[in-house]
């Protein structure tokens, strides 16, 4: 008898707040791919949203030094004064934003910052506008907080960006937040100042609507794209904007689990209440490392971004050379989000008909041994996401396999 059976026999049922939420499709695909690798299959995994670079040595040395100094105890609830000061300097230096210490929060990853914000502000039925394609945790977090995600499809023709008329049409008296992510996971699309302006003009008309912006991929932009964050672009919205960031992507510190945000002190204080009853403070060692990441040398960021750009160009060109696929050139992050409508209705060599992007991605995994993520996981079909945060050699091999698998469809 399995543990699951025993649990079911014991009468277990999940809370209603999570009854409709499952394990991330990305994690499920990753688990299946890893199982195939353990079975000896030569699977190439292009699903992980994680840089393949190592954490910089000077950041690791800072963590070691902190341990040797005995900085291994609890810290202040939502960030050490030293890290909050480093974040304040970062916001001022790079984003032209001014925050006080009590307007900064630090958590165990940016995901916890988002979670704290939703738990601290949403009442049952409150609405959160989320453009799709989107990082799937956005809607799940909203649902756990008993809010209602309002998903708005943003197609490739619009650059996967929300348009002002879509935003205004979605706002109701119950709208509490709008979530924006630039550059985006999964599409790599980014909002310029010109793209943001019409959206911010709409928000100025609705003072009950707050703005949450996820700037996690801020430093990974290409082709001279100029990153800008809304609170700096429109100061009149700063008192109802939460600007979220972290050290995971730019500094290759995913496992260190440090995210942060800047916003109005009343919001930050409410978020601290949530954190105080969940994780309390983030890791003291990780916080010391993050101080060095933000205050230390930044020159390696350009070199790493140039490496990502070479890989982006490789992937985009190869995908667009395949009949039936269409791949927009992303402005940032390390993902492509490609249309695969030309593959729907075709039949695999094994006789299975491709009806959806999920079917297409399953075919690539099982037959080509390449793991990618269907657009349905991100709220927009028929597309699929590739993470090109892996070696060029693996990318070339994976793209050859994808091309061969697509050519084999009839």
Buried (B, 14 or more C-beta within 10 A) or exposed (E): EEEEEEEEEEEEEEEEEEEEBEEBBBEBBBEBBEEBBEEEEEBBBBBBBBBBBEBBEEBBEBBEEBEEEEBEEEBBBBBBEBBBBBBBEBBEEBBEBBBEBBBBBBBBBBBBBBBBBBBBBBEEEBBBBBBBBBBBBBBBBBBBBBBBBBBBBBEBEBBBBBBBEBBBEBBEEBBBBBBBBBBBBBBBBBBBBEBBBBBBEBBEEBEEBBBBBBBBBBBBBBEEBEBBBBBBBBEEBBBBBBBBBBBBBBBBBBEBBBBBBBBBBEBBBBBBEBBEEEBEBBBBBBBBBBBBBBBBEBEBBEEBBEBBBEBBBBBBEBBBEBEBBBBBBBBBBBBBBBBBBBBBEBEBEEEBEBEBBBBBBBBBBBBBBBBBBBBBBBBBBBBBBBBBBBEEEBBBBBBEBBBEBBEBBE
